[in-house]
Amino acid sequence: MTAGAASLADCDQQRNNCPLSLWADRKELKVISALVGHLAGDYLAQNDWMALNKKRSSLHCAVHCAVWTTFVMLFAQWPLWTALPLFASHFLQDRTQIVAWYMDAVGQKSFRTGICAPWSSIVVDNVWHVVTLWILWKIVGY
């Protein structure tokens, strides 16, 4: 090996300073874990009872949001105080028409209602969930 070149063993010993970028630091793993928790909570754990009724019923939406929040927190291992902003932001998006309002406000009404519907709204909804996770991850600091 040439001077200055890193080996896998070097990276294994000094993960934080790995020039090969083979290891994500703890902070990166937390946000990736939060994203996996989001996907599992929003898609794998959400049953028809939740999905079909969350826009019409606060109870259905609250149950879904509690399950989703639990998944995100368990996967990311974030502190307990993050449960409130996670739950509240998810409830706001899933119970209201805020995503539709946003899309209309930024000139995406045809995108929302046209040939791409309903997938365009699902994608924008998920992007907002991911942005929320990213902001909270930056605030948590790890």
For each residue, the residues with C-beta under 8 A, 3 or more apart:
1: 5 7
2: 5
3:
4:
5: 1 2
6: 10 11 18 19 20
7: 1 10 11
8: 11 12 20 22
9: 12 13
10: 6 7 13 14 18
11: 6 7 8 14 15 18 19 20 22 23
12: 8 9 15
13: 9 10
14: 10 11 17 18
15: 11 12 18 23 25
16: 23 25
17: 14
18: 6 10 11 14 15 21 22 23
19: 6 11
20: 6 8 11
21: 18
22: 8 11 18
23: 11 15 16 18
24: 28 29 32
25: 15 16 28 29
26: 29 30 142
27: 30 31 137 141 142
28: 24 25 31 32
29: 24 25 26 32 33
30: 26 27 33 34 76 77 78 137 140 142
31: 27 28 34 35 76 133 134 137
32: 24 28 29 35 36
33: 29 30 36 37 75 76 77
34: 30 31 37 38 72 75 76 78 133 136 137
35: 31 32 38 39 130 133
36: 32 33 39 40 75
37: 33 34 40 41 71 72 73 74 75 76
38: 34 35 41 42 68 71 72 129 130 133
39: 35 36 42 43 44
40: 36 37 43 44 45 71 75
41: 37 38 44 45 46 67 68 69 70 71 72
42: 38 39 45 46 68 126 129
43: 39 40 46
44: 39 40 41
45: 40 41 42 67 68 71
46: 41 42 43 50 51 64 67 68
47: 50 51
48: 51 52
49: 52 53 60
50: 46 47 53 54 60 61 63 64 67
51: 46 47 48 54 64
52: 48 49
53: 49 50 56 57 60 61
54: 50 51 57 60 61 64 94 95
55: 61 94 95
56: 53 60
57: 53 54 60 61
58: 61 62 95
59: 62 63
60: 49 50 53 54 56 57 63 64
61: 50 53 54 55 57 58 64 65 91 94 95
62: 58 59 65 66 91
63: 50 59 60 66 67
64: 46 50 51 54 60 61 67 68 90 94
65: 61 62 68 69 87 90 91 94
66: 62 63 69 70 87
67: 41 45 46 50 63 64 70 71
68: 38 41 42 45 46 64 65 71 72 86 90
69: 41 65 66 72 73 83 86 87 90
70: 41 66 67 73 74
71: 37 38 40 41 45 67 68 74 75
72: 34 37 38 41 68 69 75 76 78 86 133
73: 37 69 70 76 77 78 80 82 83 86
74: 37 70 71 77
75: 33 34 36 37 40 71 72
76: 30 31 33 34 37 72 73 137
77: 30 33 73 74
78: 30 34 72 73 82 136 140
79: 82 140
80: 73 83
81: 84
82: 73 78 79 85 86 136 140
83: 69 73 80 86 87
84: 81 87 88
85: 82 88 89 132 136
86: 68 69 72 73 82 83 89 90 132 136
87: 65 66 69 83 84 90 91
88: 84 85 91 92
89: 85 86 92 93 129 132
90: 64 65 68 69 86 87 93 94 129 132
91: 61 62 65 87 88 94 95
92: 88 89 95 96 98
93: 89 90 96 98 99 125 128 129
94: 54 55 61 64 65 90 91 125
95: 54 55 58 61 91 92
96: 92 93
97: 100 101
98: 92 93 101 102
99: 93 102 103 121 124 125 128
100: 97 103 104 112 121
101: 97 98 104 105
102: 98 99 105 106 124 128
103: 99 100 106 108 109 111 112 120 121 124
104: 100 101 107 108 109 112
105: 101 102
106: 102 103
107: 104
108: 103 104 111 112 120 124
109: 103 104 112 113
110: 113 114
111: 103 108 114 116 120
112: 100 103 104 108 109 116 117 120 121 124
113: 109 110 117
114: 110 111 117 120
115:
116: 111 112 119 120
117: 112 113 114 120 121
118: 121 122
119: 116 122 123
120: 103 108 111 112 114 116 117 123 124
121: 99 100 103 112 117 118 124 125
122: 118 119 125 126
123: 119 120 126 127
124: 99 102 103 108 112 120 121 127 128
125: 93 94 99 121 122 128 129
126: 42 122 123 129 130
127: 123 124 130 131
128: 93 99 102 124 125 131 132
129: 38 42 89 90 93 125 126 132 133
130: 35 38 126 127 133 134
131: 127 128 134 135
132: 85 86 89 90 128 129 135 136
133: 31 34 35 38 72 129 130 136 137
134: 31 130 131 137 138
135: 131 132 138 139
136: 34 78 82 85 86 132 133 139 140
137: 27 30 31 34 76 133 134 140
138: 134 135 141
139: 135 136
140: 30 78 79 82 136 137
141: 27 138
142: 26 27 30
